[in-house]
Amino acid sequence: MNHKFTSLIFSAWKTNRQHVQLALVIISLALLVLGSGAPTDGGGGW
């Protein structure tokens, strides 16, 4: 019984870790897209 409980906890932790990593990857990609499409500063002041 204790082994099953430990296995369940480890499985839940692993899944949670994968979700966190996936969220970080998605956020990083979104920021990369926003940063590459950002407009340049037009106030050159020539």
Sequence and secondary structure as in RCSB ss.txt:
>XXXX:A:sequence
MNHKFTSLIFSAWKTNRQHVQLALVIISLALLVLGSGAPTDGGGGW
>XXXX:A:secstr
 HHHHHHHHHHHHHHHHHHHHHHHHHHHHHHHHHHHT         
